[in-house]
């Protein structure tokens, strides 16, 4: 089954919510459910926010989205 928000553009409020989830140390499973997106989409957005300077989370070793 395809996630409900698959292929839709990220909204600013979703970026803000993702940043807050990451700061609180939420688990990926919880993030996937709340955002209705695939794990690849979430990881890609995390890298986008990291490269943009919006978050200071170091990518995991071997992360293909670096």
C-alpha positions in Angstrom: 0.0 0.0 0.0 1.3 3.4 -0.9 1.7 6.0 1.8 -1.1 8.6 1.8 1.1 11.6 1.1 3.4 9.9 -1.4 4.6 12.2 -4.2 3.1 15.3 -2.7 5.3 18.4 -2.1 6.4 19.0 1.4 4.7 21.9 3.1 6.5 24.4 5.5 4.4 23.2 8.4 5.5 19.6 7.7 9.1 20.6 7.7 8.6 22.4 11.1 6.8 19.3 12.5 9.6 17.0 11.2 12.3 19.2 12.8 10.3 19.1 16.1 10.0 15.3 15.9 13.7 14.9 15.4 14.6 17.2 18.3 12.4 15.1 20.5 14.1 11.9 19.4 11.0 10.3 17.9 11.3 6.9 16.4 11.2 6.5 12.6 8.1 4.3 12.8 6.2 7.0 14.6 7.3 9.6 12.1 6.2 7.4 9.1 2.7 7.1 10.6 2.3 10.8 11.4 3.5 12.0 8.0 2.1 9.3 5.8 5.3 9.1 3.8 7.8 6.4 3.0 11.0 6.0 5.0 13.0 7.0 1.9 10.9 10.2 1.6 11.5 11.1 5.3 15.3 10.4 5.1 15.5 12.4 1.9 13.8 15.3 3.5 16.0 15.1 6.6 19.0 15.3 4.3 17.5 18.3 2.5 16.9 20.1 5.8 20.4 19.2 7.0 22.1 20.6 3.8 19.9 23.7 4.1 21.1 24.2 7.6 17.7 23.9 9.2 18.8 21.0 11.4 22.2 20.0 12.8 21.7 16.2 12.8 24.6 14.3 11.5 23.6 11.7 8.9 24.0 8.1 9.9 27.1 6.3 8.7 26.5 4.8 5.3 23.4 6.8 4.7 22.8 6.8 1.0 21.1 10.2 1.1 24.3 12.1 2.0 
